[in-house]
Amino acid sequence: MEPCLRKRYVVREDRISSLPEPLILQILSLLPTKLVIATSVLSKRWRSVWKKVPILRFESKGNIQKFAENVSMSLLSHKSPVLETLHLKVNDRCEDVYIGIWAGIAVTRHVRELELDLGYLCGNPVRFPSCLLCFDTLETLKLKHYILLDIPSMVSLKSLRTLHLHSVVYKDSESVRNLFASCLNLEHLVVQRGFHYNDGVRFVIESPSLKTLLVSGGETYGKQNGGYVINVPSLQHLTIQMLKGYEYCLIENAPELVDANIINVSHTTNETIMGSLKSAKRLSLDLSPLQIAYPTGMVFHQLVSLEMYTHKVAWWNLLALMLDSSPKLQVLKLIDRSSHQPKLVSDKKDMPPGKWNQPENVPECLSSHLETFVWTRPDWIREEEKEVARYILSNAQQLKKATFIIDPIEPKRLFRLAKRREMLNELPAVIMASKSCNLVVESE
């Protein structure tokens, strides 16, 4: 047989096996655990490698009993000194006993991050055993969807730094209070309410160590019973969104606040949301002054950067209040999101004509501090928006740069094109208070 016709054998070198074991474990940690376990058939050496991988991720896809057995056996076979991360995503109806078994084994494996996501939303919520909320090593806990927390007394979560609660069901207000009171070193908290569960629960968040907090009201309609009481003296970063119709949101103590984002907070019956933000250095506000109370005489002494969205009714009145009460403001950003969201386009089109009620006296921030003004997607069809632009340019004495970022307009929308061209011609003619201001118009 001619050499060229002979069958050639190629020896494939196993380069992965020659890598240091810590690097192999790091690579395997990036893969789904089902694939990691499959590597045990590669060779004798690989038979036990998966048992040392510090990150385990499981997801059910039918046959919950088989899934539960596989997860339990995998956890019992795990040999790593510390289980860094355990993620469990269960898409099928799951019994309480399975949660207890998995969490119990995780405790013995010194788990540091536990995420439990139940995607099956029928029937009664699955109870998380409160007796297992005593993880000495647990640093991160994420509970998602249809999990019931019944915590009649204090538990021990002394190492917990991060807690996420997404659409979790709470037995009562006492369970909420006991949970947060047990997290003595908590630094990051996300609370997202879901559907109509626990509308009457009084949500008390008291934490001396908490630094970041995100509260979302979830899908609720009409007037809600209950509300929030937040007492977090070390808080630095705050986001509150979708709180519609709750009886109250009391932020009692946040003297260290650095930045806050307030989004769609409407019909809350007290003034403490805005009043609690007075120590913030940066604010982002997406709300209408018609739907929230604004405390009389409040001053934002530390505020240097303000971002406001301009698609809500009478937003310009809130802007006037903020300019008047922010003497050290240096950066002002106005953003219109309506052009990117059809519903907001419709809402803004139906918004009645408004009038820009400028402050009686030029605010101190305009006369002494404002240096940067950015307006993204201004709607220059509305006269009040033109007036706002003219007012700021003609009164901001220290302004260094004013930028208008405009979005594309289809050629067939002749009316909008004409209005934009009209305003672009007017801007250079505005007598600006700052002689050194750089006026910029750019496209997205």
Summary of the structure (lengths in Angstrom):
residues: 444
radius of gyration: 28.4
end to end distance: 69.1
largest distance: 102.0
contacts: 1345
relative contact order: 0.05
helix: 29%
strand: 25%
